[in-house]
Amino acid sequence: MYEWLDTLPASVVISDSVVRLLLSTAILMVVTLVLRALVSRLIRQKVNSVELRRKWLINSRNGFLLLMLLGLVMIWGEELRTLALSIVAIAVAFVVATKELILCVIGSIIKTGSRSFNLGDRIQVKDFRGDVIDQSLLTTTILEVGPGKHVHQRSGRVVVIPNALFVSEPVINESFTHEYDFHVFTVPFKRRDDWRAAQAAFLESANRHCAPYLEAVRQYMTRIGRNRGLETPSVNPRVTIQTPVSDEIHLVIRFPTKAGQRGYMEQTILTEVFANNDFLAAHPEPAAEVPAPTETSLS
């Protein structure tokens, strides 16, 4: 059963350089221990003060220990250098192989330290947008909202985002204020349409639907601004104008709403305004006439 013990010395090959290093190490340790014993004996015999004798014994012990460590470094320096290079190569290979996992852990630390969002918040990272339902060391899980960044209904899909994205991509938190929030949407019109009437209709509808909780929103935003050192924004609904192209006018409607009701309020206002009004131009431009084909063109 123990026959392998007889073959062990023959299978272990020790080079001459290692033998010299081991011999040097043994000589260093023996010499250091002998010198320490001699010095300690001399201190006990020659120093009469108990306190001074204890101090010198401790200093001599630490000095010989440091001398032994320096001697070992000098003896094994080349081998230690080779070992360090091997360890560095292994560490570099490990970092390259696990780069994504390391980035995920760093991203988790960043989002936790910055407190950029919490469970239940609606966030957007790159092209991924939805409500956060789970967080772990490596991933963040959201219920997708969309399609697009202007739709506020859930698509029914679950998206698992690697936390590595939080290292290099900005995070948009749409739930910065938890009880009340602002919502903005855009309605395009042609310049010849009755966009002035549409502006008044949207403003009237937004004011009417926001009136029951407008004062509560104002107090809430004032408290948020005071706690975070921000200027309190105006909470009154507003309709502003944009002209992205020469022949179009876009109405930008902004109003306060309760958390989780952005999509509902947007659809309510749009349905009410367009169900009761027609903003098309009274005299639409005639369509351009297409010339009849001639015999030459047919041929």
Residue frames as qw, qx, qy, qz and C-alpha x, y, z in Angstrom:
[[0.000, 0.884, 0.467, 0.000, 0.00, 0.00, 0.00],
 [0.205, -0.930, 0.114, 0.283, 2.89, 2.35, 0.80],
 [0.790, 0.068, 0.344, 0.504, 5.14, 1.22, -2.02],
 [0.356, 0.832, 0.183, 0.384, 4.89, 4.67, -3.65],
 [0.386, -0.908, 0.140, 0.079, 6.91, 6.13, -0.77],
 [0.748, -0.280, 0.403, 0.446, 9.98, 4.23, -1.98],
 [0.547, 0.434, 0.431, 0.571, 9.74, 5.82, -5.40],
 [0.035, -0.967, -0.245, 0.060, 9.14, 9.38, -4.17],
 [0.384, -0.724, 0.283, 0.498, 12.82, 10.46, -3.78],
 [0.487, -0.002, 0.644, 0.590, 13.62, 9.21, -7.26],
 [0.251, 0.695, 0.593, 0.320, 10.70, 11.13, -8.80],
 [0.142, -0.970, -0.119, 0.156, 11.54, 14.46, -7.10],
 [0.692, 0.311, 0.037, 0.650, 14.32, 16.30, -8.93],
 [0.275, -0.919, -0.087, 0.268, 16.02, 19.20, -7.11],
 [0.598, 0.703, -0.102, 0.371, 18.41, 21.35, -9.10],
 [0.652, -0.034, -0.312, 0.690, 21.83, 22.41, -7.82],
 [0.024, 0.433, -0.034, 0.901, 20.74, 26.05, -7.59],
 [0.640, -0.567, -0.215, -0.473, 17.85, 25.16, -5.29],
 [0.843, -0.269, -0.347, 0.309, 20.20, 23.07, -3.13],
 [0.436, 0.184, -0.209, 0.856, 22.56, 26.04, -2.80],
 [0.270, -0.521, -0.077, -0.806, 19.66, 28.32, -1.89],
 [0.793, -0.495, -0.294, -0.201, 18.39, 25.91, 0.75],
 [0.769, -0.116, -0.314, 0.545, 21.89, 25.52, 2.18],
 [0.199, 0.338, -0.116, 0.913, 22.38, 29.28, 2.30],
 [0.506, -0.565, -0.186, -0.624, 19.01, 29.68, 4.00],
 [0.849, -0.394, -0.338, 0.096, 19.90, 27.07, 6.64],
 [0.598, 0.048, -0.258, 0.757, 23.29, 28.74, 7.31],
 [0.067, -0.476, -0.016, -0.877, 21.61, 32.16, 7.63],
 [0.672, -0.564, -0.237, -0.417, 19.05, 30.88, 10.10],
 [0.840, -0.270, -0.325, 0.339, 21.65, 29.06, 12.20],
 [0.440, 0.190, -0.179, 0.859, 24.01, 32.04, 12.30],
 [0.250, -0.540, -0.097, -0.798, 21.16, 34.42, 13.16],
 [0.775, -0.527, -0.280, -0.209, 19.87, 32.21, 15.98],
 [0.775, -0.142, -0.298, 0.539, 23.36, 31.74, 17.42],
 [0.241, 0.317, -0.099, 0.912, 24.09, 35.46, 17.32],
 [0.459, -0.587, -0.184, -0.641, 20.75, 36.23, 18.92],
 [0.836, -0.436, -0.324, 0.074, 21.41, 33.75, 21.73],
 [0.638, 0.005, -0.238, 0.732, 24.86, 35.22, 22.35],
 [0.008, 0.430, 0.004, 0.903, 23.64, 38.79, 22.37],
 [0.630, -0.578, -0.268, -0.443, 20.73, 37.93, 24.68],
 [0.826, -0.321, -0.330, 0.325, 23.08, 36.19, 27.09],
 [0.448, 0.165, -0.157, 0.864, 25.44, 39.17, 27.09],
 [0.246, -0.546, -0.124, -0.791, 22.55, 41.57, 27.75],
 [0.759, -0.541, -0.312, -0.183, 21.29, 39.49, 30.72],
 [0.784, -0.216, -0.267, 0.518, 24.79, 39.40, 32.21],
 [0.408, 0.121, -0.054, 0.903, 25.87, 43.00, 31.69],
 [0.223, -0.458, -0.170, -0.843, 22.65, 45.03, 32.06],
 [0.124, -0.125, -0.806, 0.565, 21.42, 45.35, 35.64],
 [0.381, 0.175, 0.193, -0.887, 18.32, 47.52, 35.10],
 [0.443, 0.285, 0.846, -0.086, 15.25, 45.36, 34.56],
 [0.450, 0.769, 0.271, -0.363, 13.50, 47.89, 32.36],
 [0.188, 0.760, -0.485, -0.390, 16.59, 48.58, 30.24],
 [0.272, -0.236, 0.920, 0.156, 17.36, 44.88, 29.95],
 [0.509, 0.470, 0.704, -0.156, 13.84, 44.10, 28.69],
 [0.380, 0.836, -0.006, -0.396, 14.04, 46.97, 26.20],
 [0.050, 0.638, -0.693, -0.333, 17.37, 45.77, 24.78],
 [0.404, 0.003, 0.914, 0.034, 16.19, 42.16, 24.59],
 [0.530, 0.643, 0.499, -0.239, 13.11, 43.19, 22.59],
 [0.295, 0.849, -0.241, -0.366, 15.15, 45.46, 20.28],
 [0.138, -0.474, 0.832, 0.253, 17.77, 42.77, 19.68],
 [0.503, 0.236, 0.830, -0.053, 15.09, 40.19, 18.90],
 [0.499, 0.780, 0.278, -0.255, 13.39, 42.50, 16.39],
 [0.109, 0.805, -0.466, -0.351, 16.73, 43.46, 14.87],
 [0.270, -0.269, 0.901, 0.207, 17.81, 39.87, 14.28],
 [0.535, 0.473, 0.686, -0.139, 14.35, 39.05, 12.85],
 [0.392, 0.863, -0.009, -0.319, 14.70, 41.95, 10.39],
 [0.067, -0.645, 0.701, 0.298, 18.25, 40.82, 9.55],
 [0.453, 0.035, 0.888, 0.073, 16.96, 37.31, 8.82],
 [0.530, 0.684, 0.458, -0.202, 14.18, 38.62, 6.56],
 [0.244, 0.860, -0.297, -0.336, 16.63, 40.80, 4.61],
 [0.227, -0.439, 0.839, 0.227, 18.97, 37.86, 4.21],
 [0.535, 0.294, 0.791, -0.034, 16.14, 35.63, 2.93],
 [0.467, 0.821, 0.169, -0.280, 15.12, 38.31, 0.41],
 [0.081, 0.769, -0.555, -0.308, 18.70, 38.57, -0.81],
 [0.350, -0.208, 0.904, 0.131, 19.06, 34.79, -1.11],
 [0.397, 0.416, 0.817, 0.045, 15.69, 34.12, -2.76],
 [0.160, 0.597, 0.012, -0.786, 15.40, 37.43, -4.66],
 [0.173, 0.255, -0.697, -0.647, 15.68, 35.99, -8.17],
 [0.089, -0.266, -0.956, -0.089, 13.17, 33.22, -7.47],
 [0.081, 0.598, 0.562, -0.566, 10.79, 35.70, -5.82],
 [0.179, 0.485, -0.251, -0.818, 11.04, 37.94, -8.89],
 [0.186, 0.037, -0.860, -0.474, 10.19, 35.04, -11.18],
 [0.053, -0.429, -0.878, 0.207, 7.28, 34.06, -8.92],
 [0.123, 0.578, 0.279, -0.757, 5.99, 37.64, -8.90],
 [0.223, 0.318, -0.517, -0.762, 6.05, 37.78, -12.69],
 [0.167, -0.170, -0.946, -0.219, 4.13, 34.52, -12.85],
 [0.000, -0.532, -0.704, 0.470, 1.55, 35.83, -10.38],
 [0.170, 0.517, -0.038, -0.838, 1.16, 39.05, -12.38],
 [0.220, 0.135, -0.745, -0.615, 0.67, 37.07, -15.60],
 [0.129, -0.350, -0.927, 0.040, -1.95, 34.90, -13.93],
 [0.047, 0.569, 0.468, -0.675, -3.69, 37.99, -12.51],
 [0.203, 0.391, -0.321, -0.839, -3.77, 39.70, -15.91],
 [0.230, -0.057, -0.878, -0.415, -5.20, 36.58, -17.55],
 [0.083, -0.456, -0.828, 0.317, -7.81, 36.34, -14.79],
 [0.120, 0.540, 0.201, -0.809, -8.81, 40.00, -15.23],
 [0.238, 0.249, -0.566, -0.748, -9.11, 39.62, -19.01],
 [0.217, -0.181, -0.938, -0.202, -11.19, 36.44, -18.68],
 [0.188, -0.603, -0.730, 0.260, -13.53, 37.94, -16.06],
 [0.130, 0.053, 0.050, 0.989, -13.64, 41.53, -17.33],
 [0.366, -0.421, -0.461, -0.690, -17.41, 41.59, -17.82],
 [0.622, -0.529, -0.570, 0.092, -18.07, 40.13, -14.38],
 [0.441, -0.258, -0.274, 0.815, -15.75, 42.67, -12.78],
 [0.054, -0.191, -0.214, -0.956, -17.50, 45.50, -14.66],
 [0.500, -0.516, -0.573, -0.394, -20.87, 44.18, -13.45],
 [0.591, -0.486, -0.482, 0.426, -19.67, 44.24, -9.84],
 [0.275, -0.112, -0.059, 0.953, -18.24, 47.75, -10.28],
 [0.222, -0.352, -0.422, -0.806, -21.51, 48.89, -11.88],
 [0.562, -0.570, -0.596, -0.065, -23.45, 47.48, -8.93],
 [0.493, -0.387, -0.327, 0.708, -21.19, 49.42, -6.55],
 [0.104, 0.085, 0.172, 0.976, -21.65, 52.62, -8.59],
 [0.365, -0.459, -0.487, -0.647, -25.46, 52.45, -8.73],
 [0.607, -0.556, -0.542, 0.169, -25.65, 51.55, -5.04],
 [0.456, -0.280, -0.212, 0.818, -23.27, 54.30, -3.98],
 [0.005, -0.094, -0.220, -0.971, -24.93, 56.97, -6.11],
 [0.251, 0.423, 0.732, -0.471, -28.46, 55.80, -5.19],
 [0.107, 0.122, -0.473, -0.866, -29.51, 56.49, -8.77],
 [0.628, -0.164, -0.379, -0.660, -32.71, 54.45, -8.47],
 [0.383, -0.172, 0.784, -0.457, -34.66, 52.09, -6.21],
 [0.119, 0.243, 0.954, 0.132, -37.03, 49.19, -6.68],
 [0.198, 0.723, 0.626, -0.215, -40.20, 50.36, -8.43],
 [0.023, 0.702, -0.148, -0.696, -38.55, 53.33, -10.16],
 [0.743, 0.607, 0.278, 0.053, -38.94, 53.75, -13.91],
 [0.348, -0.660, 0.415, 0.521, -35.51, 54.06, -15.51],
 [0.769, 0.639, 0.009, -0.017, -33.95, 54.19, -18.95],
 [0.477, -0.586, 0.537, 0.376, -30.45, 52.90, -19.70],
 [0.145, -0.170, 0.743, 0.631, -29.37, 53.10, -23.31],
 [0.417, -0.086, -0.533, -0.731, -32.38, 51.67, -25.24],
 [0.408, -0.305, -0.854, 0.104, -33.78, 49.79, -22.24],
 [0.250, -0.286, 0.169, -0.909, -36.67, 51.42, -20.38],
 [0.625, -0.357, -0.648, -0.249, -38.97, 50.03, -17.71],
 [0.564, -0.688, 0.149, -0.432, -39.84, 49.60, -14.03],
 [0.217, 0.452, -0.818, 0.283, -37.19, 48.08, -11.77],
 [0.850, -0.318, -0.148, -0.394, -38.43, 44.85, -10.18],
 [0.928, -0.314, 0.019, 0.200, -35.18, 43.19, -9.06],
 [0.204, 0.864, -0.436, 0.144, -31.53, 44.00, -8.38],
 [0.948, -0.243, 0.023, 0.204, -28.54, 41.72, -7.81],
 [0.490, -0.629, 0.324, 0.509, -24.76, 41.99, -7.78],
 [0.395, -0.085, 0.658, 0.636, -24.51, 41.31, -11.52],
 [0.028, 0.382, 0.672, 0.634, -27.85, 42.30, -13.09],
 [0.254, 0.248, 0.363, -0.861, -30.87, 44.60, -12.81],
 [0.118, 0.357, 0.886, 0.272, -34.29, 43.34, -13.97],
 [0.242, 0.254, 0.106, -0.930, -36.95, 45.67, -15.35],
 [0.448, 0.536, 0.711, -0.075, -40.47, 45.30, -16.72],
 [0.292, 0.082, 0.422, 0.854, -40.21, 46.88, -20.15],
 [0.224, 0.738, 0.396, -0.498, -42.27, 50.01, -20.88],
 [0.034, -0.387, 0.507, 0.769, -42.74, 51.04, -24.48],
 [0.754, 0.153, 0.154, 0.620, -42.18, 50.79, -27.32],
 [0.258, 0.651, 0.049, 0.712, -40.21, 54.02, -27.44],
 [0.312, -0.086, -0.517, 0.793, -39.60, 56.60, -24.73],
 [0.277, -0.125, -0.007, -0.953, -42.94, 58.38, -25.14],
 [0.692, -0.263, -0.530, -0.414, -45.21, 55.40, -24.37],
 [0.236, -0.428, 0.623, -0.610, -46.12, 54.62, -20.75],
 [0.908, -0.095, 0.070, -0.403, -47.64, 51.16, -21.02],
 [0.483, -0.449, 0.749, 0.066, -45.87, 47.91, -20.20],
 [0.519, 0.408, -0.597, -0.457, -45.01, 45.67, -23.12],
 [0.950, -0.160, 0.050, -0.262, -45.20, 42.48, -21.02],
 [0.821, 0.334, -0.351, 0.303, -41.52, 41.65, -21.51],
 [0.647, -0.732, 0.103, 0.188, -38.86, 41.36, -18.80],
 [0.559, 0.715, -0.287, 0.305, -35.42, 42.80, -19.57],
 [0.798, -0.509, -0.001, 0.323, -32.34, 41.72, -17.61],
 [0.310, 0.904, -0.199, 0.218, -29.69, 44.47, -17.79],
 [0.800, -0.045, -0.296, 0.520, -26.05, 43.67, -16.92],
 [0.353, -0.881, -0.141, 0.283, -24.78, 46.10, -14.31],
 [0.589, -0.111, 0.283, 0.749, -21.73, 46.76, -16.51],
 [0.211, 0.681, 0.432, 0.553, -23.90, 49.27, -18.44],
 [0.326, -0.919, -0.223, 0.024, -24.07, 51.52, -15.37],
 [0.630, -0.408, 0.152, 0.643, -20.28, 52.07, -15.62],
 [0.312, -0.051, 0.435, 0.843, -20.35, 53.70, -19.05],
 [0.070, -0.507, -0.610, -0.605, -24.00, 54.69, -19.73],
 [0.186, -0.169, 0.309, -0.917, -26.10, 57.44, -18.09],
 [0.093, -0.396, -0.905, 0.123, -29.19, 56.41, -16.14],
 [0.263, -0.301, -0.165, -0.902, -32.45, 58.32, -16.62],
 [0.074, -0.294, -0.860, 0.410, -34.71, 58.02, -13.58],
 [0.212, -0.419, -0.442, -0.764, -38.29, 58.99, -14.44],
 [0.596, -0.633, -0.482, -0.107, -39.40, 58.50, -10.81],
 [0.347, 0.296, -0.396, 0.797, -37.18, 61.12, -9.16],
 [0.368, -0.166, 0.353, -0.844, -40.25, 62.46, -7.35],
 [0.027, -0.068, -0.997, 0.021, -42.27, 59.53, -6.06],
 [0.232, 0.491, 0.686, -0.484, -45.69, 60.96, -5.17],
 [0.451, 0.821, 0.220, -0.274, -46.16, 63.43, -8.02],
 [0.569, -0.113, 0.494, 0.648, -44.36, 63.91, -11.29],
 [0.307, 0.640, -0.127, -0.693, -44.31, 66.11, -14.40],
 [0.648, 0.242, 0.681, 0.238, -45.29, 64.72, -17.76],
 [0.155, 0.620, -0.275, -0.718, -44.54, 66.22, -21.19],
 [0.595, 0.276, 0.709, 0.260, -45.85, 65.18, -24.58],
 [0.005, 0.384, -0.331, -0.862, -45.87, 66.80, -28.03],
 [0.548, 0.566, 0.606, -0.112, -48.69, 67.19, -30.56],
 [0.280, -0.154, 0.445, 0.836, -47.68, 68.24, -34.12],
 [0.410, 0.747, 0.429, -0.298, -49.79, 70.53, -36.34],
 [0.504, 0.421, 0.355, 0.666, -49.42, 72.00, -39.78],
 [0.169, -0.164, -0.139, 0.962, -48.92, 75.77, -39.78],
 [0.288, -0.198, -0.404, -0.845, -52.20, 76.25, -41.67],
 [0.454, -0.449, -0.770, -0.006, -54.16, 74.31, -39.02],
 [0.336, -0.787, -0.058, -0.514, -55.95, 76.11, -36.19],
 [0.648, 0.020, -0.596, 0.474, -53.14, 75.49, -33.70],
 [0.080, -0.331, 0.323, -0.883, -54.15, 78.53, -31.58],
 [0.745, -0.293, -0.074, -0.594, -57.47, 76.92, -30.75],
 [0.873, -0.027, -0.474, 0.108, -55.68, 73.64, -30.06],
 [0.350, 0.279, -0.521, 0.727, -53.30, 75.43, -27.69],
 [0.387, -0.316, 0.241, -0.832, -56.19, 76.89, -25.73],
 [0.867, -0.163, -0.256, -0.395, -58.09, 73.57, -25.69],
 [0.761, 0.079, -0.558, 0.323, -55.10, 71.59, -24.38],
 [0.133, 0.284, -0.482, 0.818, -54.39, 74.17, -21.68],
 [0.583, -0.287, 0.075, -0.756, -58.01, 74.23, -20.55],
 [0.905, -0.097, -0.370, -0.185, -58.24, 70.43, -20.43],
 [0.616, 0.159, -0.576, 0.513, -54.94, 70.07, -18.53],
 [0.110, -0.325, 0.380, -0.859, -55.99, 72.72, -15.98],
 [0.737, -0.258, -0.067, -0.621, -59.33, 71.03, -15.38],
 [0.910, -0.048, -0.411, 0.001, -57.88, 67.54, -14.87],
 [0.559, 0.170, -0.511, 0.630, -55.04, 68.75, -12.64],
 [0.254, -0.609, 0.067, -0.748, -57.11, 71.12, -10.51],
 [0.809, -0.505, -0.216, -0.209, -58.07, 68.56, -7.77],
 [0.852, -0.371, -0.051, 0.365, -54.44, 67.95, -6.72],
 [0.471, 0.705, -0.067, 0.526, -52.62, 71.05, -8.02],
 [0.297, -0.834, 0.259, -0.386, -52.16, 72.59, -4.56],
 [0.889, -0.380, 0.251, 0.039, -50.88, 69.27, -3.15],
 [0.821, 0.358, 0.065, 0.440, -48.36, 69.09, -5.98],
 [0.163, 0.838, -0.153, 0.499, -47.20, 72.65, -5.25],
 [0.577, -0.718, 0.312, -0.235, -46.60, 71.83, -1.57],
 [0.954, -0.099, 0.222, 0.177, -44.86, 68.58, -2.44],
 [0.681, 0.539, 0.001, 0.496, -42.51, 70.22, -4.95],
 [0.109, -0.870, 0.227, -0.424, -41.74, 73.00, -2.50],
 [0.775, -0.542, 0.317, -0.077, -40.75, 70.40, 0.11],
 [0.914, 0.174, 0.169, 0.326, -38.61, 68.49, -2.43],
 [0.425, 0.752, -0.081, 0.497, -36.85, 71.68, -3.51],
 [0.353, -0.828, 0.287, -0.328, -36.16, 72.71, 0.08],
 [0.882, -0.357, 0.305, 0.042, -34.77, 69.28, 1.04],
 [0.838, 0.185, 0.273, 0.434, -32.53, 68.99, -2.04],
 [0.281, -0.587, 0.128, 0.748, -31.55, 72.64, -2.35],
 [0.287, 0.269, 0.657, 0.643, -33.30, 73.09, -5.70],
 [0.236, 0.107, -0.014, -0.966, -35.40, 75.89, -7.08],
 [0.446, 0.342, 0.757, -0.333, -39.07, 74.99, -6.89],
 [0.081, 0.104, 0.662, 0.738, -40.47, 74.59, -10.42],
 [0.482, 0.088, 0.039, -0.871, -43.80, 76.00, -11.51],
 [0.290, 0.106, 0.946, -0.095, -46.47, 73.31, -11.23],
 [0.526, 0.528, 0.235, -0.624, -49.14, 74.98, -13.34],
 [0.709, 0.327, 0.573, 0.250, -49.94, 73.24, -16.64],
 [0.072, 0.720, -0.243, -0.646, -48.50, 74.97, -19.68],
 [0.772, 0.455, 0.412, 0.166, -48.58, 74.63, -23.45],
 [0.171, -0.705, 0.343, 0.597, -45.54, 75.93, -25.33],
 [0.731, 0.660, 0.045, -0.165, -44.76, 76.15, -29.06],
 [0.493, -0.430, 0.590, 0.474, -41.91, 74.67, -31.07],
 [0.651, 0.685, -0.072, -0.319, -41.18, 74.96, -34.79],
 [0.700, -0.310, 0.566, 0.307, -38.88, 72.06, -35.72],
 [0.416, 0.202, 0.607, 0.647, -39.52, 72.58, -39.45],
 [0.034, 0.047, -0.120, -0.991, -40.81, 75.58, -41.40],
 [0.457, -0.209, -0.499, -0.706, -44.28, 74.18, -42.16],
 [0.626, -0.386, -0.678, 0.012, -45.04, 72.63, -38.74],
 [0.237, -0.580, 0.350, -0.696, -45.90, 73.85, -35.28],
 [0.582, -0.151, -0.782, 0.160, -45.56, 71.48, -32.33],
 [0.482, -0.674, 0.064, -0.556, -47.51, 72.05, -29.14],
 [0.454, 0.153, -0.774, 0.415, -45.56, 70.85, -26.06],
 [0.611, -0.601, -0.174, -0.484, -47.97, 70.10, -23.21],
 [0.387, 0.175, -0.737, 0.526, -46.51, 69.86, -19.69],
 [0.592, -0.546, -0.077, -0.587, -48.60, 69.19, -16.58],
 [0.169, -0.378, 0.812, -0.411, -48.20, 67.64, -13.10],
 [0.795, -0.098, -0.429, -0.418, -49.64, 64.21, -12.46],
 [0.759, -0.479, 0.381, -0.222, -49.77, 61.55, -9.80],
 [0.122, -0.487, 0.847, 0.175, -47.08, 58.90, -9.90],
 [0.320, 0.084, 0.940, 0.084, -48.01, 56.10, -12.26],
 [0.407, 0.677, 0.564, -0.242, -50.72, 58.06, -14.10],
 [0.066, -0.514, 0.367, 0.772, -48.66, 59.78, -16.82],
 [0.027, 0.060, 0.837, 0.543, -49.96, 57.60, -19.64],
 [0.011, 0.605, 0.790, -0.102, -53.53, 57.71, -18.34],
 [0.003, 0.760, 0.208, -0.616, -53.57, 61.52, -18.08],
 [0.058, -0.360, 0.541, 0.758, -52.01, 61.94, -21.52],
 [0.005, 0.252, 0.881, 0.400, -54.60, 59.70, -23.17],
 [0.006, -0.690, -0.652, 0.314, -57.45, 61.39, -21.27],
 [0.006, 0.687, -0.024, -0.726, -56.42, 64.87, -22.40],
 [0.023, -0.211, 0.700, 0.682, -55.79, 63.82, -26.01],
 [0.027, 0.396, 0.900, 0.178, -59.10, 61.96, -26.25],
 [0.014, 0.739, 0.508, -0.442, -61.09, 64.82, -24.77],
 [0.004, -0.614, 0.191, 0.766, -59.52, 67.53, -26.92],
 [0.060, 0.184, -0.738, -0.646, -59.70, 65.71, -30.25],
 [0.055, 0.426, 0.902, 0.025, -63.15, 64.26, -29.60],
 [0.040, 0.797, 0.478, -0.368, -64.63, 67.72, -29.12],
 [0.073, 0.825, -0.181, -0.530, -62.62, 69.77, -31.63],
 [0.794, 0.397, 0.324, 0.327, -61.47, 69.73, -35.23],
 [0.264, -0.784, 0.166, 0.537, -58.36, 71.80, -35.81],
 [0.599, 0.205, 0.546, 0.548, -57.91, 71.09, -39.52],
 [0.047, -0.245, 0.191, 0.949, -57.59, 74.05, -41.87],
 [0.522, 0.514, 0.409, -0.543, -60.90, 75.31, -43.31],
 [0.683, 0.688, -0.110, -0.221, -59.50, 75.36, -46.85],
 [0.761, -0.322, 0.464, 0.319, -56.90, 72.65, -47.27],
 [0.066, 0.614, -0.520, -0.590, -54.39, 73.13, -50.03],
 [0.874, 0.365, -0.012, -0.319, -55.40, 71.42, -53.28],
 [0.807, -0.201, 0.481, 0.278, -53.43, 68.41, -54.32],
 [0.005, -0.578, 0.516, 0.632, -50.93, 68.95, -57.09],
 [0.824, 0.438, 0.091, -0.348, -52.25, 67.94, -60.51],
 [0.586, -0.252, 0.684, 0.355, -50.43, 65.13, -62.26],
 [0.373, 0.518, -0.370, -0.675, -50.05, 65.82, -66.03],
 [0.909, 0.226, 0.266, -0.227, -51.62, 63.26, -68.33],
 [0.582, -0.280, 0.614, 0.453, -49.13, 61.04, -70.17],
 [0.457, 0.668, -0.238, -0.537, -48.45, 61.94, -73.79],
 [0.945, 0.322, -0.033, -0.045, -47.78, 59.65, -76.69],
 [0.425, 0.686, -0.519, 0.281, -44.11, 60.51, -76.53],
 [0.318, -0.516, 0.666, -0.435, -43.87, 59.49, -72.88],
 [0.899, -0.007, 0.317, -0.302, -45.81, 56.30, -73.52],
 [0.845, 0.486, -0.216, 0.058, -43.48, 55.32, -76.29]]
